[in-house]
Amino acid sequence: MRSTEVVIIGAGAAGLMCALTAAGRGRQVMLLDHANKAGKKILMSGGGRCNFTNMYTEPGNFLSQNPHFCKSALARYTQWDFIALVAKHGVPYHEKKLGQLFCDNKSSDILGLLLEECDQAGVNLHLDTSIEQIEKTEGGYQLQTTLGPVACQSLVIATGGLSIPTLGATGFGYQVAKQFGHQLLPTRAGLVPFTITDQLKALCTELSGTSVDCLVSCNDQSFRENILFTHRGLSGPAILQISSFWEPGDTVQINLLPDHDVPQWLQQQQAERPNSELKTLLGELFTKKMANLLADTWFASKPMKQYTHAELADIAEKLASWNVVPAGTEGYRTAEVTLGGVDTREVSSKTMESLKSPGLYFIGEVLDVTGHLGGFNFQWAWASGYAAAQYV
């Protein structure tokens, strides 16, 4: 029987941060993962450049049934703390936009510094290790693993959500939570592209690869960023953001011209350029292909002077609030995060410890805390991992 003070299951962002911090304060830490490599999601994130935090992180950037839960951990380990760790290791980085920080080189720079910190602190890392059973004991927990039995005082679940199963995502953390009496909130894919199956599908397919700056709204939430047309539907940052607030059957409103007062712009064009065709004018705002497709699909393009007031109002409506009802999302296959999970009302916001089973901790994505796109989910992983590490 192996024995250690702390076992952390899951060597992703939250698990690595918890391990290096707990070991750094003198705890004996064993970090276990069923994958053959630590931090697989870190490696593929941000297009291989890892959007490791956001300079503007605040609690309002997170979704949860219990919105106050994330405040304590985020306040105790901030984006500036992680930026200092990145600087300590000399990893070059840059702000892409909207406070999003990316590595200049590769995501492996972030994974490398976390593994180096773990190594220096004496973390005992075991990959290719599966957990077959967990039992509560008088002194903590006993695990049956492919390494053999392991006993520990504190057990940390850092197994993530269900997104991107090809990287090894499973529902293991949810099973553990259930086993020890925790409520699970319904899970679904978040930060995920929409699929379109109705007559819009042809337009999306034709425009596949075209990206447009838009204002996208649904359920009292709005995001201004690019949308991307794909063969399957709609993607791009603004779509991924709004997907976390969308429920099946909801209408998504897209303002294709957020910088224009569209009715006024159309009237102005009609007055100043009466002989110009609508598609020509739209071609100055969108790609030529998109302008032609919109004009032909939606409006029947003709010279501006031939449109009635009612027709112009209809065109303005379509451009400024294009209503789309997605058929669904691409699901966990491509989702960046999982919404829902372990109900945070049964977890201490200070320590991340279970209020149902002493010595059991939950950190990272397994909890019902989901960040917006742009480095917020990593910051939650660092903050929640750090918080738990002070008490394990």
C-alpha positions as a Python dict, from the first residue, in 0.01 Angstrom:
ca = {
    (1, 'M'): (0, 0, 0),
    (2, 'R'): (138, 339, -103),
    (3, 'S'): (59, 623, 129),
    (4, 'T'): (75, 998, 72),
    (5, 'E'): (-77, 1312, 223),
    (6, 'V'): (-247, 1439, -94),
    (7, 'V'): (-371, 1262, -408),
    (8, 'I'): (-479, 1480, -701),
    (9, 'I'): (-664, 1308, -986),
    (10, 'G'): (-619, 1491, -1316),
    (11, 'A'): (-296, 1645, -1446),
    (12, 'G'): (-457, 1930, -1638),
    (13, 'A'): (-434, 2302, -1562),
    (14, 'A'): (-613, 2293, -1222),
    (15, 'G'): (-448, 1969, -1107),
    (16, 'L'): (-96, 2085, -1195),
    (17, 'M'): (-147, 2421, -1021),
    (18, 'C'): (-285, 2252, -709),
    (19, 'A'): (1, 1998, -707),
    (20, 'L'): (286, 2247, -742),
    (21, 'T'): (133, 2481, -482),
    (22, 'A'): (55, 2212, -224),
    (23, 'A'): (397, 2047, -267),
    (24, 'G'): (552, 2395, -248),
    (25, 'R'): (411, 2433, 102),
    (26, 'G'): (563, 2102, 208),
    (27, 'R'): (278, 1859, 142),
    (28, 'Q'): (352, 1515, 5),
    (29, 'V'): (164, 1509, -327),
    (30, 'M'): (83, 1233, -573),
    (31, 'L'): (-65, 1349, -906),
    (32, 'L'): (-240, 1081, -1112),
    (33, 'D'): (-377, 1091, -1468),
    (34, 'H'): (-516, 821, -1695),
    (35, 'A'): (-367, 988, -2005),
    (36, 'N'): (-15, 923, -2136),
    (37, 'K'): (70, 1293, -2121),
    (38, 'A'): (-4, 1573, -1873),
    (39, 'G'): (-191, 1887, -1980),
    (40, 'K'): (-322, 1773, -2318),
    (41, 'K'): (-591, 2044, -2323),
    (42, 'I'): (-327, 2308, -2239),
    (43, 'L'): (-125, 2197, -2542),
    (44, 'M'): (-410, 2232, -2792),
    (45, 'S'): (-562, 2548, -2644),
    (46, 'G'): (-553, 2883, -2817),
    (47, 'G'): (-463, 2727, -3150),
    (48, 'G'): (-149, 2580, -2993),
    (49, 'R'): (-49, 2907, -2828),
    (50, 'C'): (-245, 2877, -2502),
    (51, 'N'): (-455, 3178, -2405),
    (52, 'F'): (-337, 3131, -2045),
    (53, 'T'): (-526, 3415, -1872),
    (54, 'N'): (-709, 3742, -1927),
    (55, 'M'): (-595, 4077, -1788),
    (56, 'Y'): (-954, 4181, -1723),
    (57, 'T'): (-1063, 3874, -1525),
    (58, 'E'): (-1346, 3940, -1283),
    (59, 'P'): (-1633, 3732, -1140),
    (60, 'G'): (-1872, 3871, -1403),
    (61, 'N'): (-1685, 3668, -1667),
    (62, 'F'): (-1812, 3340, -1521),
    (63, 'L'): (-2140, 3150, -1542),
    (64, 'S'): (-2264, 2947, -1247),
    (65, 'Q'): (-2594, 2872, -1073),
    (66, 'N'): (-2414, 3018, -770),
    (67, 'P'): (-2251, 3332, -912),
    (68, 'H'): (-2078, 3438, -589),
    (69, 'F'): (-1885, 3111, -553),
    (70, 'C'): (-1591, 3203, -778),
    (71, 'K'): (-1520, 3540, -611),
    (72, 'S'): (-1307, 3422, -320),
    (73, 'A'): (-1065, 3205, -521),
    (74, 'L'): (-1032, 3462, -803),
    (75, 'A'): (-946, 3731, -546),
    (76, 'R'): (-677, 3519, -380),
    (77, 'Y'): (-495, 3409, -695),
    (78, 'T'): (-533, 3671, -966),
    (79, 'Q'): (-432, 3695, -1330),
    (80, 'W'): (-133, 3905, -1214),
    (81, 'D'): (-13, 3617, -996),
    (82, 'F'): (-10, 3382, -1292),
    (83, 'I'): (150, 3646, -1517),
    (84, 'A'): (427, 3675, -1255),
    (85, 'L'): (481, 3297, -1272),
    (86, 'V'): (503, 3314, -1653),
    (87, 'A'): (755, 3601, -1625),
    (88, 'K'): (959, 3409, -1366),
    (89, 'H'): (1011, 3134, -1625),
    (90, 'G'): (1095, 3385, -1899),
    (91, 'V'): (808, 3270, -2122),
    (92, 'P'): (746, 3537, -2388),
    (93, 'Y'): (380, 3634, -2434),
    (94, 'H'): (161, 3903, -2588),
    (95, 'E'): (-188, 4047, -2561),
    (96, 'K'): (-388, 3947, -2866),
    (97, 'K'): (-699, 4156, -2795),
    (98, 'L'): (-949, 4224, -2517),
    (99, 'G'): (-691, 4136, -2249),
    (100, 'Q'): (-631, 3786, -2389),
    (101, 'L'): (-272, 3676, -2318),
    (102, 'F'): (-109, 3419, -2548),
    (103, 'C'): (235, 3258, -2563),
    (104, 'D'): (460, 3403, -2834),
    (105, 'N'): (583, 3052, -2911),
    (106, 'K'): (386, 2742, -2812),
    (107, 'S'): (143, 2618, -2547),
    (108, 'S'): (413, 2374, -2437),
    (109, 'D'): (589, 2673, -2273),
    (110, 'I'): (303, 2695, -2019),
    (111, 'L'): (285, 2319, -1966),
    (112, 'G'): (665, 2312, -1934),
    (113, 'L'): (674, 2573, -1657),
    (114, 'L'): (398, 2394, -1462),
    (115, 'L'): (578, 2059, -1489),
    (116, 'E'): (908, 2221, -1392),
    (117, 'E'): (746, 2378, -1084),
    (118, 'C'): (594, 2038, -994),
    (119, 'D'): (931, 1871, -1037),
    (120, 'Q'): (1113, 2127, -821),
    (121, 'A'): (848, 2098, -548),
    (122, 'G'): (878, 1718, -547),
    (123, 'V'): (538, 1623, -689),
    (124, 'N'): (509, 1252, -756),
    (125, 'L'): (349, 1238, -1105),
    (126, 'H'): (210, 913, -1247),
    (127, 'L'): (61, 905, -1597),
    (128, 'D'): (-121, 610, -1759),
    (129, 'T'): (-281, 545, -1421),
    (130, 'S'): (-649, 461, -1385),
    (131, 'I'): (-858, 478, -1068),
    (132, 'E'): (-1072, 169, -1022),
    (133, 'Q'): (-1232, 245, -687),
    (134, 'I'): (-1238, 511, -413),
    (135, 'E'): (-1340, 450, -51),
    (136, 'K'): (-1366, 681, 248),
    (137, 'T'): (-1151, 565, 541),
    (138, 'E'): (-1106, 692, 894),
    (139, 'G'): (-790, 879, 799),
    (140, 'G'): (-902, 999, 455),
    (141, 'Y'): (-943, 801, 134),
    (142, 'Q'): (-820, 477, -15),
    (143, 'L'): (-791, 434, -392),
    (144, 'Q'): (-759, 117, -594),
    (145, 'T'): (-545, 217, -893),
    (146, 'T'): (-350, 45, -1170),
    (147, 'L'): (-41, 130, -958),
    (148, 'G'): (-193, -67, -672),
    (149, 'P'): (-369, 66, -360),
    (150, 'V'): (-298, 425, -252),
    (151, 'A'): (-402, 586, 79),
    (152, 'C'): (-424, 963, 132),
    (153, 'Q'): (-557, 1222, 377),
    (154, 'S'): (-680, 1467, 110),
    (155, 'L'): (-824, 1375, -229),
    (156, 'V'): (-855, 1641, -501),
    (157, 'I'): (-1073, 1587, -808),
    (158, 'A'): (-934, 1788, -1102),
    (159, 'T'): (-1064, 1572, -1385),
    (160, 'G'): (-1228, 1844, -1594),
    (161, 'G'): (-1555, 1819, -1787),
    (162, 'L'): (-1681, 1628, -2090),
    (163, 'S'): (-1547, 1855, -2364),
    (164, 'I'): (-1316, 1715, -2633),
    (165, 'P'): (-1332, 1341, -2554),
    (166, 'T'): (-1051, 1275, -2803),
    (167, 'L'): (-818, 1435, -2546),
    (168, 'G'): (-937, 1187, -2285),
    (169, 'A'): (-1227, 1377, -2125),
    (170, 'T'): (-1461, 1154, -1924),
    (171, 'G'): (-1734, 1197, -1665),
    (172, 'F'): (-1514, 1044, -1393),
    (173, 'G'): (-1520, 1352, -1166),
    (174, 'Y'): (-1899, 1361, -1177),
    (175, 'Q'): (-1916, 994, -1075),
    (176, 'V'): (-1693, 1061, -774),
    (177, 'A'): (-1907, 1361, -675),
    (178, 'K'): (-2221, 1147, -697),
    (179, 'Q'): (-2059, 865, -499),
    (180, 'F'): (-1998, 1105, -209),
    (181, 'G'): (-2349, 1252, -210),
    (182, 'H'): (-2308, 1561, -429),
    (183, 'Q'): (-2575, 1714, -651),
    (184, 'L'): (-2483, 1747, -1017),
    (185, 'L'): (-2626, 2029, -1225),
    (186, 'P'): (-2715, 1929, -1584),
    (187, 'T'): (-2411, 1944, -1812),
    (188, 'R'): (-2396, 2064, -2171),
    (189, 'A'): (-2140, 2183, -2422),
    (190, 'G'): (-2027, 2548, -2389),
    (191, 'L'): (-1812, 2774, -2609),
    (192, 'V'): (-1917, 2562, -2905),
    (193, 'P'): (-2012, 2624, -3272),
    (194, 'F'): (-2376, 2614, -3384),
    (195, 'T'): (-2510, 2375, -3645),
    (196, 'I'): (-2768, 2500, -3895),
    (197, 'T'): (-2994, 2259, -4084),
    (198, 'D'): (-3268, 2476, -4236),
    (199, 'Q'): (-3256, 2684, -4556),
    (200, 'L'): (-2973, 2892, -4402),
    (201, 'K'): (-2743, 2591, -4435),
    (202, 'A'): (-2684, 2669, -4805),
    (203, 'L'): (-2583, 3028, -4722),
    (204, 'C'): (-2344, 2910, -4447),
    (205, 'T'): (-2189, 2651, -4677),
    (206, 'E'): (-2147, 2903, -4962),
    (207, 'L'): (-1982, 3152, -4724),
    (208, 'S'): (-1772, 2888, -4544),
    (209, 'G'): (-1448, 3048, -4426),
    (210, 'T'): (-1588, 3405, -4432),
    (211, 'S'): (-1547, 3597, -4108),
    (212, 'V'): (-1746, 3911, -4013),
    (213, 'D'): (-1736, 4146, -3713),
    (214, 'C'): (-2085, 4128, -3558),
    (215, 'L'): (-2287, 4190, -3244),
    (216, 'V'): (-2448, 3862, -3141),
    (217, 'S'): (-2727, 3850, -2879),
    (218, 'C'): (-2935, 3589, -2698),
    (219, 'N'): (-3112, 3577, -2360),
    (220, 'D'): (-3009, 3932, -2257),
    (221, 'Q'): (-2642, 3867, -2335),
    (222, 'S'): (-2447, 4026, -2620),
    (223, 'F'): (-2094, 3980, -2755),
    (224, 'R'): (-1921, 4189, -3019),
    (225, 'E'): (-1658, 3987, -3206),
    (226, 'N'): (-1620, 3795, -3529),
    (227, 'I'): (-1854, 3525, -3648),
    (228, 'L'): (-1730, 3260, -3891),
    (229, 'F'): (-1946, 3080, -4147),
    (230, 'T'): (-1873, 2706, -4170),
    (231, 'H'): (-1997, 2407, -4372),
    (232, 'R'): (-2195, 2299, -4068),
    (233, 'G'): (-2325, 2638, -3952),
    (234, 'L'): (-2176, 2927, -3753),
    (235, 'S'): (-1863, 2956, -3542),
    (236, 'G'): (-1610, 3225, -3447),
    (237, 'P'): (-1554, 3398, -3110),
    (238, 'A'): (-1891, 3577, -3088),
    (239, 'I'): (-2081, 3255, -3161),
    (240, 'L'): (-1876, 3052, -2912),
    (241, 'Q'): (-1942, 3315, -2645),
    (242, 'I'): (-2318, 3327, -2699),
    (243, 'S'): (-2348, 2947, -2718),
    (244, 'S'): (-2300, 2929, -2341),
    (245, 'F'): (-2620, 3133, -2294),
    (246, 'W'): (-2824, 2961, -2568),
    (247, 'E'): (-3080, 2689, -2501),
    (248, 'P'): (-3227, 2465, -2774),
    (249, 'G'): (-3504, 2647, -2959),
    (250, 'D'): (-3375, 2995, -2871),
    (251, 'T'): (-3335, 3260, -3140),
    (252, 'V'): (-2993, 3420, -3180),
    (253, 'Q'): (-2990, 3778, -3311),
    (254, 'I'): (-2697, 3885, -3525),
    (255, 'N'): (-2628, 4249, -3611),
    (256, 'L'): (-2412, 4224, -3923),
    (257, 'L'): (-2339, 4600, -3919),
    (258, 'P'): (-2283, 4694, -3554),
    (259, 'D'): (-2101, 5018, -3643),
    (260, 'H'): (-2389, 5153, -3851),
    (261, 'D'): (-2734, 5290, -3782),
    (262, 'V'): (-2859, 5065, -4062),
    (263, 'P'): (-3196, 5233, -4147),
    (264, 'Q'): (-3025, 5573, -4156),
    (265, 'W'): (-2735, 5438, -4365),
    (266, 'L'): (-2976, 5288, -4622),
    (267, 'Q'): (-3177, 5611, -4649),
    (268, 'Q'): (-2856, 5806, -4691),
    (269, 'Q'): (-2737, 5572, -4969),
    (270, 'Q'): (-3074, 5602, -5141),
    (271, 'A'): (-3052, 5984, -5130),
    (272, 'E'): (-2685, 6013, -5227),
    (273, 'R'): (-2639, 5716, -5465),
    (274, 'P'): (-2984, 5642, -5607),
    (275, 'N'): (-2849, 5458, -5912),
    (276, 'S'): (-2615, 5225, -5722),
    (277, 'E'): (-2729, 4866, -5675),
    (278, 'L'): (-2775, 4739, -5322),
    (279, 'K'): (-2523, 4459, -5374),
    (280, 'T'): (-2259, 4714, -5484),
    (281, 'L'): (-2309, 4915, -5164),
    (282, 'L'): (-2304, 4603, -4946),
    (283, 'G'): (-1983, 4500, -5127),
    (284, 'E'): (-1817, 4802, -4964),
    (285, 'L'): (-1904, 4664, -4618),
    (286, 'F'): (-1869, 4287, -4667),
    (287, 'T'): (-1672, 4066, -4904),
    (288, 'K'): (-1806, 4084, -5258),
    (289, 'K'): (-1918, 3722, -5237),
    (290, 'M'): (-2109, 3780, -4916),
    (291, 'A'): (-2268, 4101, -5046),
    (292, 'N'): (-2389, 3923, -5361),
    (293, 'L'): (-2522, 3624, -5170),
    (294, 'L'): (-2708, 3837, -4913),
    (295, 'A'): (-2853, 4062, -5181),
    (296, 'D'): (-2966, 3769, -5397),
    (297, 'T'): (-3088, 3545, -5112),
    (298, 'W'): (-3262, 3806, -4900),
    (299, 'F'): (-3346, 4116, -5098),
    (300, 'A'): (-3347, 4086, -5478),
    (301, 'S'): (-3084, 4350, -5551),
    (302, 'K'): (-3182, 4654, -5758),
    (303, 'P'): (-3085, 5023, -5778),
    (304, 'M'): (-3144, 5203, -5449),
    (305, 'K'): (-3400, 5446, -5597),
    (306, 'Q'): (-3635, 5156, -5674),
    (307, 'Y'): (-3681, 5050, -5309),
    (308, 'T'): (-3986, 5170, -5116),
    (309, 'H'): (-3957, 5284, -4752),
    (310, 'A'): (-4110, 4956, -4639),
    (311, 'E'): (-3855, 4754, -4840),
    (312, 'L'): (-3565, 4953, -4696),
    (313, 'A'): (-3703, 4898, -4345),
    (314, 'D'): (-3715, 4523, -4416),
    (315, 'I'): (-3354, 4524, -4544),
    (316, 'A'): (-3241, 4718, -4236),
    (317, 'E'): (-3418, 4468, -4011),
    (318, 'K'): (-3241, 4173, -4177),
    (319, 'L'): (-2896, 4333, -4161),
    (320, 'A'): (-2923, 4473, -3808),
    (321, 'S'): (-3110, 4186, -3645),
    (322, 'W'): (-3074, 3871, -3849),
    (323, 'N'): (-3265, 3606, -3652),
    (324, 'V'): (-3114, 3259, -3652),
    (325, 'V'): (-3254, 2953, -3475),
    (326, 'P'): (-2964, 2703, -3460),
    (327, 'A'): (-3053, 2335, -3497),
    (328, 'G'): (-2809, 2259, -3218),
    (329, 'T'): (-2439, 2276, -3136),
    (330, 'E'): (-2145, 2063, -3243),
    (331, 'G'): (-2152, 1915, -2891),
    (332, 'Y'): (-1867, 1804, -2669),
    (333, 'R'): (-1662, 1697, -2972),
    (334, 'T'): (-1548, 2055, -3032),
    (335, 'A'): (-1674, 2237, -2720),
    (336, 'E'): (-1407, 2424, -2528),
    (337, 'V'): (-1583, 2379, -2193),
    (338, 'T'): (-1860, 2195, -2011),
    (339, 'L'): (-2139, 2398, -1851),
    (340, 'G'): (-2290, 2268, -1527),
    (341, 'G'): (-2128, 2001, -1311),
    (342, 'V'): (-2073, 1971, -938),
    (343, 'D'): (-2314, 2204, -755),
    (344, 'T'): (-2095, 2467, -586),
    (345, 'R'): (-2349, 2517, -308),
    (346, 'E'): (-2211, 2193, -160),
    (347, 'V'): (-1845, 2302, -182),
    (348, 'S'): (-1657, 2559, 29),
    (349, 'S'): (-1573, 2867, -180),
    (350, 'K'): (-1273, 2930, 44),
    (351, 'T'): (-1112, 2585, 44),
    (352, 'M'): (-1284, 2398, -246),
    (353, 'E'): (-1354, 2121, 6),
    (354, 'S'): (-1669, 1913, -15),
    (355, 'L'): (-1929, 2005, 246),
    (356, 'K'): (-2053, 1644, 222),
    (357, 'S'): (-1730, 1446, 260),
    (358, 'P'): (-1439, 1601, 455),
    (359, 'G'): (-1100, 1575, 286),
    (360, 'L'): (-1251, 1563, -65),
    (361, 'Y'): (-1187, 1867, -290),
    (362, 'F'): (-1314, 1973, -634),
    (363, 'I'): (-1129, 2221, -857),
    (364, 'G'): (-1141, 2347, -1216),
    (365, 'E'): (-1398, 2259, -1479),
    (366, 'V'): (-1563, 1971, -1290),
    (367, 'L'): (-1736, 2241, -1082),
    (368, 'D'): (-2033, 2443, -1207),
    (369, 'V'): (-1815, 2743, -1295),
    (370, 'T'): (-1762, 2827, -1661),
    (371, 'G'): (-1568, 3123, -1796),
    (372, 'H'): (-1625, 3327, -2107),
    (373, 'L'): (-1392, 3270, -2402),
    (374, 'G'): (-1057, 3449, -2373),
    (375, 'G'): (-840, 3290, -2101),
    (376, 'F'): (-1098, 3300, -1820),
    (377, 'N'): (-1132, 2923, -1786),
    (378, 'F'): (-757, 2888, -1738),
    (379, 'Q'): (-765, 3160, -1473),
    (380, 'W'): (-1038, 2965, -1292),
    (381, 'A'): (-819, 2653, -1309),
    (382, 'W'): (-520, 2840, -1160),
    (383, 'A'): (-728, 3015, -891),
    (384, 'S'): (-932, 2714, -779),
    (385, 'G'): (-622, 2489, -782),
    (386, 'Y'): (-430, 2740, -573),
    (387, 'A'): (-720, 2784, -328),
    (388, 'A'): (-751, 2410, -260),
    (389, 'A'): (-371, 2374, -230),
    (390, 'Q'): (-369, 2600, 78),
    (391, 'Y'): (-587, 2353, 270),
    (392, 'V'): (-518, 1999, 144),
}
